[in-house]
Amino acid sequence: MKSTMYDICTIGHITLDKVVTAQSVKYMPGGTSFYFSKALRQFDVRYMLVTALAEKEAHIVAGLREENIEVFSQNSPYTVYFENIYSANQDHREQNVLHKAAPFTVSQMPAIEARYFHLGPLLSDDITVDLIKSLAAKGKVSLDIQGYLRYVKDQKVLYKDWEDKKEALPYIDILKANEFEMEVVAGTSDIIEGAKYLANLGVKEVIITLGSKGSLIYKDDHFYQIPAYRPTDVVDATGCGDTYMAGYLSQRVKGAGVQEAGEFGAAMATLKIQSSGPFSGKADNVQEVLQYGECDREVIAQAILL
């Protein structure tokens, strides 16, 4: 493949998802790479997805291409199959895995150049550390850390610390973790200390998402408090973190500052949680939330103090 420059290239598996909430049981494609890609499909960003799934699920990739999303898909014996069971408040979920897919390695990567590579591992062996290092030599690397903390036992998703974190994190420019993931990798429930711990391991921008309380971003010894915008209804939280990161990176790649990009991502996540499935809006819809949406900036401040 001829070398091509993109603004953002996401690397991660598309999954088959069974989403169980108090209201319904639904079956749909999912995974960080899927929700991230769908969120950007109507944005002015040059974008490429690198994924892997079984041939019988090729129609999912075909659907993305029909929406003008560029996709490089490698074959895998299986497609990752997740079951997501949400509690009533949507901030917590239980996960099961029925199938895993082939990992991403340096030798299998197409010749893609990008300003940002966003990595969305779903399980601990999805993306090799060698691939992280290779990508860091070509552009900035953004990581959703959740997959590196997950392993599967008896089909249940369990969590443990990332063994390779000290080797890999110096190559990460932007890292996103929720409160629970931060505690697993940093060994503390203190948000401030957890963010500093990750920064001390080499991460340039640390994003800690706090669900309905907002998010905290740590960069260059400064904390940015990002409020959560209030949704009109809470329908489905699946993919909210991925949507947040799509919004955040779409603005950072255009030169926006941390606070501006964080609030844009938060507004996108609010729109996403109000409906089932991926984010389907446009940048104008996000701007409306930023201009007219309600948020309580004291909530994120109080969350940090607790």
Backbone torsions as a table, in degrees:
resi	resn	phi	psi	omega
1	MET	NA	135.0	178.5
2	LYS	-65.3	137.8	-179.9
3	SER	-63.2	129.8	-176.7
4	THR	-132.1	142.8	178.4
5	MET	-97.0	128.2	175.7
6	TYR	-119.9	159.5	172.9
7	ASP	-71.1	-47.7	-177.5
8	ILE	-137.3	134.3	171.5
9	CYS	-124.7	122.0	177.1
10	THR	-99.4	138.6	178.0
11	ILE	-123.0	120.7	-180.0
12	GLY	172.4	160.0	-179.1
13	HIS	-77.3	142.5	163.9
14	ILE	-83.9	140.3	-178.7
15	THR	-114.7	164.3	161.5
16	LEU	-95.9	122.5	-176.0
17	ASP	-113.8	133.9	167.1
18	LYS	-107.8	114.5	-175.3
19	VAL	-107.5	116.5	-178.1
20	VAL	-110.7	117.9	175.5
21	THR	-123.4	177.0	178.9
22	ALA	-63.8	-25.2	-176.3
23	GLN	-92.5	-28.6	-170.3
24	SER	-164.1	170.7	169.5
25	VAL	-124.6	121.3	-176.5
26	LYS	-131.2	152.3	178.1
27	TYR	-116.8	131.2	-176.0
28	MET	-162.9	161.5	171.3
29	PRO	-67.2	156.5	179.7
30	GLY	-160.6	-158.0	-176.4
31	GLY	99.1	154.0	179.7
32	THR	-51.5	-47.5	-175.5
33	SER	-63.7	-35.6	-179.0
34	PHE	-70.2	-51.8	-177.8
35	TYR	-66.0	-37.8	178.0
36	PHE	-63.3	-46.9	-177.9
37	SER	-63.5	-46.1	-178.7
38	LYS	-63.9	-34.8	-178.2
39	ALA	-65.1	-28.1	-175.4
40	LEU	-98.2	1.7	-168.5
41	ARG	-66.7	-21.0	177.9
42	GLN	-111.7	21.0	179.5
43	PHE	-104.4	153.9	-179.2
44	ASP	-83.7	70.6	-179.2
45	VAL	-137.5	132.2	176.4
46	ARG	-78.9	116.8	-164.3
47	TYR	-134.1	145.6	175.5
48	MET	-140.0	138.9	174.7
49	LEU	-109.8	132.3	171.3
50	VAL	-112.8	120.2	-175.2
51	THR	-141.2	179.0	177.5
52	ALA	-149.3	133.6	177.3
53	LEU	-160.8	167.7	-177.4
54	ALA	-71.7	153.9	-177.0
55	GLU	-58.2	-34.8	-177.1
56	LYS	-69.8	-13.5	175.3
57	GLU	-103.1	16.1	-178.0
58	ALA	-60.1	-22.6	179.8
59	HIS	-63.6	-24.4	178.6
60	ILE	-67.1	-45.0	176.8
61	VAL	-64.2	-41.2	178.8
62	ALA	-59.3	-38.7	178.1
63	GLY	-64.5	-39.1	177.4
64	LEU	-65.4	-41.9	179.7
65	ARG	-64.8	-33.5	176.7
66	GLU	-63.8	-23.3	177.1
67	GLU	-94.9	18.4	176.8
68	ASN	65.2	29.6	172.4
69	ILE	-95.8	123.1	179.0
70	GLU	-75.7	131.0	-176.1
71	VAL	-134.2	131.7	166.0
72	PHE	-107.8	117.2	-176.0
73	SER	-119.0	124.0	175.2
74	GLN	-99.2	151.2	-176.9
75	ASN	-74.5	146.8	177.1
76	SER	-139.8	145.5	177.5
77	PRO	-58.6	-34.9	-179.5
78	TYR	-133.5	159.0	167.8
79	THR	-99.0	140.9	178.5
80	VAL	-61.0	133.0	-178.3
81	TYR	-122.3	113.4	-179.1
82	PHE	-111.9	145.7	167.8
83	GLU	-116.6	119.8	-179.6
84	ASN	-109.5	117.5	-179.3
85	ILE	-113.7	114.8	-174.9
86	TYR	-97.5	143.6	171.8
87	SER	-76.6	173.0	-174.3
88	ALA	-60.6	-34.4	-176.6
89	ASN	-85.3	-2.9	175.0
90	GLN	70.0	-4.1	-179.2
91	ASP	-83.7	-14.0	-176.7
92	HIS	-132.4	149.7	-179.8
93	ARG	-147.6	155.1	172.3
94	GLU	-106.9	141.2	-177.4
95	GLN	-128.3	143.0	172.3
96	ASN	-125.9	150.5	179.3
97	VAL	-126.5	125.2	179.1
98	LEU	-98.2	-29.8	178.4
99	HIS	-142.7	149.2	172.4
100	LYS	-113.0	162.7	-179.6
101	ALA	-117.8	170.6	-179.2
102	ALA	-65.0	142.6	-178.4
103	PRO	-74.7	167.3	175.2
104	PHE	-98.9	130.3	-178.7
105	THR	-129.2	167.8	179.8
106	VAL	-60.0	-43.7	-175.3
107	SER	-66.5	-25.1	-177.4
108	GLN	-91.7	-8.7	-176.7
109	MET	-73.7	135.2	173.8
110	PRO	-70.7	165.3	-178.2
111	ALA	-80.5	77.3	-178.5
112	ILE	-110.9	134.0	172.6
113	GLU	-107.6	138.5	179.6
114	ALA	-149.6	151.8	175.9
115	ARG	-72.6	-38.0	176.4
116	TYR	-129.3	130.5	168.9
117	PHE	-106.3	117.0	179.4
118	HIS	-101.6	118.7	-176.0
119	LEU	-99.3	128.8	-179.7
120	GLY	-123.9	63.6	177.0
121	PRO	-64.4	142.0	178.0
122	LEU	-104.0	-24.0	177.4
123	LEU	-137.7	162.4	-166.5
124	SER	-63.1	-23.4	-178.2
125	ASP	-107.6	20.4	-177.2
126	ASP	-70.8	-43.4	-173.5
127	ILE	-128.9	122.0	-176.1
128	THR	-72.2	153.8	176.3
129	VAL	-65.4	-34.4	176.9
130	ASP	-59.7	-36.5	178.3
131	LEU	-68.4	-39.9	175.8
132	ILE	-56.3	-47.7	-179.1
133	LYS	-62.8	-41.0	179.6
134	SER	-63.1	-43.0	-179.5
135	LEU	-68.5	-36.4	-179.0
136	ALA	-63.7	-23.4	177.5
137	ALA	-77.5	-12.0	-176.5
138	LYS	-110.8	-25.5	-177.7
139	GLY	-168.0	-174.1	177.0
140	LYS	-79.2	142.8	-178.1
141	VAL	-111.0	124.5	175.3
142	SER	-109.3	138.2	-175.1
143	LEU	-133.9	128.0	164.0
144	ASP	-90.3	109.7	-167.0
145	ILE	-74.1	-11.5	-168.7
146	GLN	-50.6	-44.7	-174.9
147	GLY	-64.3	-32.6	-179.4
148	TYR	-70.4	-12.2	179.3
149	LEU	-101.2	-0.7	-175.7
150	ARG	-104.0	139.3	167.1
151	TYR	-139.0	160.5	-174.3
152	VAL	-111.1	129.0	174.4
153	LYS	-135.2	121.2	-177.2
154	ASP	52.9	42.1	178.3
155	GLN	70.8	-2.3	178.8
156	LYS	-90.8	139.9	174.7
157	VAL	-85.2	117.9	177.8
158	LEU	-116.3	164.8	-174.2
159	TYR	-122.3	142.7	171.7
160	LYS	-153.6	166.8	-177.9
161	ASP	-63.3	154.5	-179.7
162	TRP	-83.3	114.2	-175.8
163	GLU	-61.9	-33.1	-174.8
164	ASP	-96.5	14.8	-172.4
165	LYS	-60.9	-39.4	-176.6
166	LYS	-70.1	-28.1	176.4
167	GLU	-78.9	-37.7	-171.1
168	ALA	-89.8	-38.1	-170.0
169	LEU	-63.8	-27.7	175.0
170	PRO	-61.1	-16.1	-179.9
171	TYR	-95.7	0.5	-176.5
172	ILE	-98.6	123.3	177.6
173	ASP	-83.3	-42.9	-177.7
174	ILE	-131.1	128.2	178.6
175	LEU	-125.9	132.5	176.5
176	LYS	-114.4	130.4	175.5
177	ALA	-142.3	148.8	170.6
178	ASN	-88.3	179.7	-175.8
179	GLU	-56.8	-46.0	-177.3
180	PHE	-65.1	-45.6	-179.7
181	GLU	-63.4	-39.2	177.1
182	MET	-60.1	-41.8	-179.6
183	GLU	-65.6	-38.5	179.7
184	VAL	-63.6	-44.6	-173.9
185	VAL	-85.6	-28.2	-176.4
186	ALA	-101.4	-15.4	178.5
187	GLY	73.3	21.9	178.1
188	THR	-148.0	148.0	175.4
189	SER	-94.0	-3.0	178.2
190	ASP	-77.5	117.4	-173.2
191	ILE	-63.2	-42.3	-179.6
192	ILE	-62.8	-49.0	-179.1
193	GLU	-65.9	-37.6	179.1
194	GLY	-63.5	-43.6	179.1
195	ALA	-63.9	-42.5	179.5
196	LYS	-65.7	-37.0	178.7
197	TYR	-59.9	-46.7	-179.2
198	LEU	-66.3	-38.1	177.0
199	ALA	-64.4	-38.7	-179.7
200	ASN	-66.8	-21.5	176.0
201	LEU	-84.3	-2.5	173.6
202	GLY	120.4	-7.0	-179.4
203	VAL	-70.5	134.4	-177.1
204	LYS	-82.6	-40.1	177.4
205	GLU	-129.0	121.9	179.9
206	VAL	-109.6	122.9	178.7
207	ILE	-112.0	119.8	175.6
208	ILE	-111.2	114.5	179.1
209	THR	-91.2	140.8	-173.1
210	LEU	-123.1	30.5	178.0
211	GLY	59.8	-129.6	-176.6
212	SER	-70.4	-6.8	179.4
213	LYS	-91.3	-8.5	178.9
214	GLY	111.2	-148.1	180.0
215	SER	-153.9	161.2	-179.2
216	LEU	-128.2	133.1	179.6
217	ILE	-122.0	131.2	-177.9
218	TYR	-117.2	120.1	-179.7
219	LYS	-149.2	133.2	177.3
220	ASP	51.8	46.7	177.2
221	ASP	64.2	20.8	178.9
222	HIS	-127.1	137.7	176.6
223	PHE	-99.5	131.8	176.0
224	TYR	-109.9	125.2	-179.8
225	GLN	-96.7	116.3	-177.1
226	ILE	-107.3	116.6	-178.9
227	PRO	-75.3	160.9	171.9
228	ALA	-97.3	133.7	176.2
229	TYR	-84.0	141.1	-174.3
230	ARG	-77.1	123.4	176.8
231	PRO	-76.6	154.3	175.2
232	THR	-74.8	-23.8	178.7
233	ASP	-158.7	147.0	177.0
234	VAL	-106.1	110.8	-175.0
235	VAL	-110.0	-51.7	-174.0
236	ASP	-154.6	115.6	-178.1
237	ALA	-86.9	-6.0	-179.5
238	THR	-59.7	125.8	178.2
239	GLY	87.7	2.7	-179.1
240	CYS	-64.7	-42.9	178.3
241	GLY	-64.3	-37.7	177.7
242	ASP	-67.1	-39.2	178.0
243	THR	-66.0	-42.0	175.9
244	TYR	-55.7	-48.9	-177.2
245	MET	-68.1	-33.7	175.6
246	ALA	-61.8	-44.5	177.7
247	GLY	-64.9	-43.5	-177.9
248	TYR	-61.8	-51.0	-177.3
249	LEU	-69.6	-32.6	178.7
250	SER	-62.2	-28.7	178.6
251	GLN	-88.9	-38.3	179.1
252	ARG	-62.8	-38.7	-178.6
253	VAL	-67.2	-20.8	177.6
254	LYS	-92.9	1.1	176.5
255	GLY	99.6	5.3	179.7
256	ALA	-67.6	152.5	176.2
257	GLY	-76.5	173.6	-175.9
258	VAL	-62.8	-47.7	-176.9
259	GLN	-62.8	-47.3	-179.5
260	GLU	-61.8	-45.5	-179.2
261	ALA	-66.9	-38.9	178.7
262	GLY	-63.1	-43.1	179.7
263	GLU	-68.6	-34.4	176.0
264	PHE	-63.5	-45.4	177.9
265	GLY	-62.6	-39.7	179.2
266	ALA	-64.2	-39.9	178.9
267	ALA	-65.9	-38.4	176.5
268	MET	-63.9	-41.5	179.2
269	ALA	-62.9	-36.3	178.0
270	THR	-64.4	-44.0	177.6
271	LEU	-63.7	-38.6	-178.8
272	LYS	-64.0	-42.6	-173.2
273	ILE	-69.0	-14.0	-177.3
274	GLN	-82.4	-3.8	179.1
275	SER	-147.5	160.9	178.2
276	SER	-81.7	146.5	179.9
277	GLY	89.1	-176.5	-175.4
278	PRO	-69.4	162.6	173.5
279	PHE	-58.9	134.5	-176.0
280	SER	-126.3	10.7	-176.1
281	GLY	-89.6	-172.6	179.0
282	LYS	-120.5	173.2	-180.0
283	ALA	-59.9	-33.5	179.3
284	ASP	-62.6	-38.4	178.5
285	ASN	-64.2	-38.0	178.7
286	VAL	-66.6	-41.8	179.4
287	GLN	-62.7	-33.2	177.1
288	GLU	-64.1	-41.8	177.6
289	VAL	-64.6	-42.4	179.6
290	LEU	-62.6	-34.3	-177.1
291	GLN	-85.0	-39.6	-172.2
292	TYR	-116.1	-12.3	-175.8
293	GLY	-69.8	153.1	-179.5
294	GLU	-94.3	137.4	173.9
295	CYS	-149.1	154.4	178.5
296	ASP	-116.6	102.1	-176.4
297	ARG	-68.3	-16.5	178.0
298	GLU	-72.7	-24.6	-177.3
299	VAL	-64.8	-44.5	179.4
300	ILE	-68.2	-35.9	177.7
301	ALA	-64.0	-42.3	179.2
302	GLN	-67.1	-36.0	179.9
303	ALA	-63.4	-35.5	-180.0
304	ILE	-69.9	-35.5	-176.8
305	LEU	-75.2	-26.1	-175.3
306	LEU	-69.0	NA	NA
